[in-house]
């Protein structure tokens, strides 16, 4: 939930992750993350002469499941893994768009092929080519909207499940704005129009005689 805070100061730690965040009292952080009594990260200053490796092992033994990061390279690996997850998500989204476009094209092409005689009859009774094209495009848009609804529903559900049942629970929350749904709608309609282009072109080129002869 949204809360207002007064900015007491601005700091620069030199660490990109830290500089992108904010420092608040631990109780406030627990309340914002909806994880009362839980702490995800603790910074430990080792006394002079103490071995950081030994301290790390003692922490991990004392708190099973805890990962003690003692070298900057380990933190870099964590950051790299996070970036890899984001990049993988974009790649999967791109592949989904490509597969979706191919699926719409194939579905509409098969629909036109199986209804050649029907299209011929419509042309014979006076339907103009633009009306035939609008019929094919309308069906493609209908399929896209149904797929969009199912995809958005499953996506929202998966995002909440991932957010609530991983180590980032309460820290990484799905943010669904009107812009997100608008982009989804635009992509879905765009894919539908592109996928319907070839089947529509085939349909409007059919003459009544040719369509009836093919059947």
VENLINTA-V234747 format. One record per backbone hydrogen bond with DSSP energy under -1.0 kcal/mol. NH is the residue of the N-H (numbers start at 1). CO is the residue of the C=O. Records with the same first field share a line. If there is no record, write none. Layout:
NH->CO / CO
This chain:
19->15
20->16
21->18
29->25
30->26
31->27
32->28
33->29
35->30
38->35
50->47
55->51
56->52
57->53
58->54
59->55
60->56
61->57
62->58
63->59
66->63
74->71
75->71
76->72
77->73
78->74
79->75
80->76
81->77
82->78
83->79
84->80
85->81
86->82
87->83
88->84
89->85
90->86
91->87
92->88
93->89
94->90
95->91
96->92
97->93
98->94
99->95
100->96
101->97
102->98
103->99
104->100
105->101
106->102
107->103
108->104
109->105
110->106
111->107
112->108
113->109
114->110
119->115
120->116
121->117
122->118
123->119
124->120
125->121
126->123
127->122
132->128
133->129
134->130
135->131
136->132
137->133
138->134
139->135
140->136
141->137
142->138
143->139
144->140
145->141
146->142
147->143
148->144
149->145
150->146
151->147
152->148
153->149
154->150
155->151
156->152
157->153
158->154
159->155
160->156
161->157
162->158
163->159
164->160
165->161
169->166
171->168
172->168
181->177
182->178
183->179
184->180
185->181
186->182
187->183
188->184
189->185
190->186
191->187
192->188
193->189
194->190
195->191
196->192
200->196
201->197
202->198
203->199
204->200
205->201
206->203
211->207
212->208
213->209
214->210
215->211
